[in-house]
Amino acid sequence: MKTDDRPRVHTASEQRWLEVRRYLTAHRFDLAVAAAEDYPTDRRVAGTPLLADPGWLPPAPFELDAAHLDLDPSRPGRLPPGLTGTGPAFDQVLPLGADDAQYPGYAAALAALAPPTTFVNRPTYRLDDADLVSARPSLRFGVGRYFDGLTIGEACAHEYAAHRLYGGGTPLRAAAGDPWDLTSRSTNVAISTLTLRVDRAAGAASFLLHRRDPARVGHAGGLLQVIPVGVFQPSDPAPWNERHDFDLWRAIVRELSEELLDTPEDYGSDRAPIDYTAWPFAAALDRARDRGQLTVRLLGMGTDPLTFATDILTVVAFDAPAFDRIFADLATDNAEGRIITTLNPGDVPAGIGIPFTQTTIDQIIRCEPIQAAGAGLLALAWHHRAALMN
């Protein structure tokens, strides 16, 4: 039987959805900056578009291990009434297919019409509550799925892009509530990490950035971001990983390997939990940490004004010799984009990475298309530079 391999003709509704999606991809930075203007200035992180609840921003960075994490898999997720991912509230963001039926959610539309290379609905640690300013900082989690973040957040970004492109209102965004309100929806959380290489002899530091490829990722494609960044989730859906990988440092270790060394995400944890003590890369990081050659600090948390994507903001500061040893095979490209070591392509690099200076931080925040979480983290890191480089 001969199959018809001709490309399917999109409906008018699908074509309009794709037009908006292309506009969203091409203008994410400008749309995020504009969306931030709709919220109070006192919710902006260090003057950047990133938004935060007051309880998310401690007065000073603290050691990563000082944050108490709680996981309750039985705790149900949260969605505002009527915002289940389909129905009238989503009419503006879900196209009609050939059968004149609405797509069953934003993730389904994205998978069918504009799928990124990496697009799997894996389990995540869903953030339910955060207090980072008390004497005992805490983060409480349930269990969610990766597509939960697209159901409302990316759909709201699509709606906002359509609003800017064609006019009309943003009822879905209004119904979703304040971006920093964790009680209003199921919230996946990523860990955004600024990797600093500290040259103590020179009294200077440098860092790397990541340009996310829109063809490879479902979120923030085309934007600059700190590196590494990853959704806080188990390494594999196998049940033994849920508790074993519920650790911020272990999540950062995996992302450092995947994004800076371009290693695969397959850890064999579909068969057995990762033995972090036997993994040479993880063991090297732990030795450097034990010897004071690297520090890991938590600076706060923030939410993207366009997509409501929420990030825990951390800094890993390496002594230069430890960084150069551990990342001797530093990658230039990885599964999600390209590693950036200089802002101006014509410049001759003065060392490894972008100089961590007021001039470069200002240039990135004010002039470069950077994700809100990256902008907020860079601004906070510069503000706290004395503590981070000590």
Long-range contacts (C-beta under 8 A, 24 or more apart in sequence): 8-98, 10-113, 11-95, 11-96, 11-97, 11-98, 13-95, 13-96, 13-97, 14-95, 14-96, 14-97, 14-113, 16-95, 17-93, 17-94, 17-95, 17-109, 17-113, 17-158, 18-113, 18-114, 19-165, 20-158, 20-161, 20-162, 20-165, 20-166, 21-110, 21-113, 21-114, 21-158, 21-161, 23-161, 23-164, 23-165, 24-157, 24-158, 24-161, 25-214, 25-221, 25-222, 26-222, 27-161, 27-164, 28-157, 28-220, 28-221, 28-222, 28-223, 28-306, 28-369, 29-222, 29-223, 29-369, 29-370, 31-157, 31-160, 31-161, 31-164, 31-306, 32-304, 32-305, 32-306, 32-307, 32-371, 32-372, 34-164, 35-160, 35-305, 35-306, 36-305, 36-372, 38-305, 39-178, 39-179, 39-305, 43-180, 45-300, 45-302, 45-376, 45-379, 45-380, 46-376, 46-379, 46-380, 46-383, 47-379, 48-365, 48-372, 48-375, 48-376, 48-379, 49-304, 49-305, 49-372, 49-375, 49-376, 50-302, 50-303, 50-304, 50-305, 50-372, 50-373, 50-375, 50-376, 51-179, 51-180, 51-302, 51-303, 51-304, 51-305, 51-372, 52-180, 52-300, 52-301, 52-302, 52-303, 52-376, 53-130, 53-180, 53-181, 54-133, 55-130, 55-131, 55-132, 55-133, 56-130, 56-132, 56-133, 56-180, 56-300, 56-301, 56-302, 57-132, 57-133, 57-300, 57-301, 58-132, 58-133, 58-137, 58-298, 58-299, 58-300, 59-133, 60-384, 60-387, 61-297, 61-298, 61-299, 61-315, 61-384, 61-387, 61-388, 62-137, 62-297, 62-298, 63-295, 63-296, 63-297, 63-298, 64-248, 64-249, 64-252, 64-296, 64-297, 64-298, 64-314, 65-249, 66-137, 66-298, 67-132, 67-137, 67-138, 67-139, 67-248, 67-298, 68-136, 68-137, 68-138, 68-139, 69-138, 69-139, 69-140, 69-141, 69-246, 69-247, 69-248, 70-138, 70-139, 70-140, 70-141, 71-125, 71-141, 71-142, 71-143, 71-242, 71-243, 71-246, 72-140, 72-141, 72-142, 73-142, 73-143, 73-242, 74-142, 75-128, 75-142, 76-142, 77-126, 77-142, 77-144, 77-148, 77-186, 78-128, 78-182, 78-183, 78-184, 78-185, 78-186, 79-152, 79-185, 79-186, 80-175, 80-176, 80-177, 80-184, 80-185, 82-175, 83-152, 83-172, 83-175, 83-176, 83-185, 85-151, 85-152, 85-155, 89-171, 89-172, 89-175, 90-155, 90-172, 92-159, 92-162, 92-168, 92-171, 92-172, 93-155, 93-156, 93-158, 93-159, 93-162, 93-172, 94-155, 105-147, 105-150, 105-151, 106-150, 106-151, 106-154, 106-155, 106-158, 107-147, 107-150, 107-151, 110-150, 110-154, 110-218, 116-214, 116-215, 116-216, 116-217, 116-218, 116-221, 117-215, 117-216, 117-217, 117-335, 118-216, 118-217, 118-218, 118-335, 118-336, 119-218, 120-146, 121-145, 121-146, 121-147, 122-146, 122-233, 122-234, 122-237, 123-233, 123-234, 123-237, 123-242, 124-148, 124-149, 124-188, 124-189, 124-231, 124-232, 124-233, 125-189, 125-232, 125-233, 125-234, 125-246, 126-186, 126-187, 126-188, 126-189, 127-182, 127-187, 127-188, 127-189, 127-232, 127-310, 128-182, 128-187, 129-182, 130-182, 130-301, 132-298, 132-300, 132-301, 137-298, 139-312, 141-246, 143-242, 144-186, 144-187, 144-188, 146-188, 146-231, 146-233, 148-186, 148-188, 149-186, 149-187, 149-188, 149-219, 149-307, 149-308, 149-309, 150-218, 151-186, 152-176, 152-185, 152-308, 153-185, 153-304, 153-307, 153-308, 153-309, 154-218, 154-219, 154-307, 156-306, 156-307, 156-308, 157-306, 157-307, 160-306, 176-308, 179-303, 179-304, 179-305, 179-308, 180-303, 185-308, 187-308, 187-310, 188-231, 188-232, 188-309, 188-310, 189-231, 189-232, 189-301, 189-310, 189-311, 189-312, 190-229, 190-230, 190-231, 190-232, 190-309, 190-310, 190-311, 190-312, 190-373, 191-229, 191-230, 191-232, 191-248, 191-251, 191-252, 191-255, 191-311, 191-312, 191-314, 192-225, 192-226, 192-229, 192-311, 192-312, 192-313, 192-314, 192-373, 192-374, 192-377, 193-226, 193-227, 193-228, 193-229, 193-252, 193-255, 193-256, 193-314, 193-315, 193-316, 194-226, 194-314, 194-315, 194-316, 194-377, 194-378, 194-381, 195-226, 195-227, 195-228, 195-256, 195-260, 195-316, 195-318, 196-315, 196-316, 196-317, 196-318, 196-356, 196-381, 196-388, 196-389, 197-318, 197-320, 197-323, 197-324, 197-351, 197-352, 197-353, 198-317, 198-318, 198-319, 198-320, 198-389, 199-320, 199-351, 200-319, 200-320, 201-320, 204-351, 204-355, 204-356, 205-317, 205-355, 205-356, 205-385, 205-389, 206-351, 206-352, 206-353, 206-354, 206-355, 206-356, 207-353, 207-354, 207-356, 208-260, 208-339, 208-340, 208-341, 208-353, 208-354, 209-339, 209-340, 209-354, 209-364, 209-370, 209-374, 210-259, 210-336, 210-337, 210-338, 210-339, 210-340, 211-337, 211-338, 211-340, 212-336, 212-337, 212-371, 213-336, 213-337, 213-338, 216-335, 216-336, 216-337, 217-336, 217-337, 219-307, 219-309, 220-304, 220-307, 220-309, 220-371, 222-369, 223-369, 223-370, 223-371, 223-374, 224-340, 224-364, 224-368, 224-369, 224-370, 224-371, 224-374, 225-370, 225-371, 225-373, 225-374, 226-373, 226-374, 226-377, 226-378, 227-259, 227-260, 227-339, 228-252, 228-255, 228-256, 228-258, 228-259, 228-260, 229-255, 229-259, 229-311, 229-373, 230-254, 230-255, 230-258, 230-259, 232-312, 234-269, 235-265, 235-267, 235-269, 235-274, 236-267, 236-269, 236-270, 237-270, 238-269, 238-270, 238-271, 240-269, 240-272, 240-273, 241-269, 241-273, 241-274, 244-273, 244-274, 245-269, 245-273, 245-274, 248-298, 248-312, 248-314, 249-296, 250-274, 250-276, 250-282, 252-296, 252-314, 252-316, 253-281, 253-282, 253-285, 256-281, 256-285, 256-316, 257-281, 257-282, 258-334, 258-335, 259-331, 259-334, 259-336, 259-339, 260-327, 260-330, 260-331, 260-334, 260-339, 261-327, 261-329, 261-330, 261-331, 262-331, 262-333, 262-334, 262-335, 265-335, 281-326, 284-325, 284-326, 285-326, 288-318, 288-319, 288-322, 288-326, 293-318, 293-319, 293-321, 293-322, 294-318, 294-319, 294-322, 294-323, 295-388, 297-387, 297-388, 299-377, 299-380, 299-381, 299-384, 300-376, 300-380, 302-372, 302-373, 302-376, 304-371, 304-372, 304-373, 305-372, 306-372, 309-373, 311-373, 311-377, 313-373, 313-376, 313-377, 313-380, 315-377, 315-381, 315-388, 317-388, 317-389, 320-352, 323-352, 324-352, 343-368, 356-381, 356-382, 356-385, 358-382
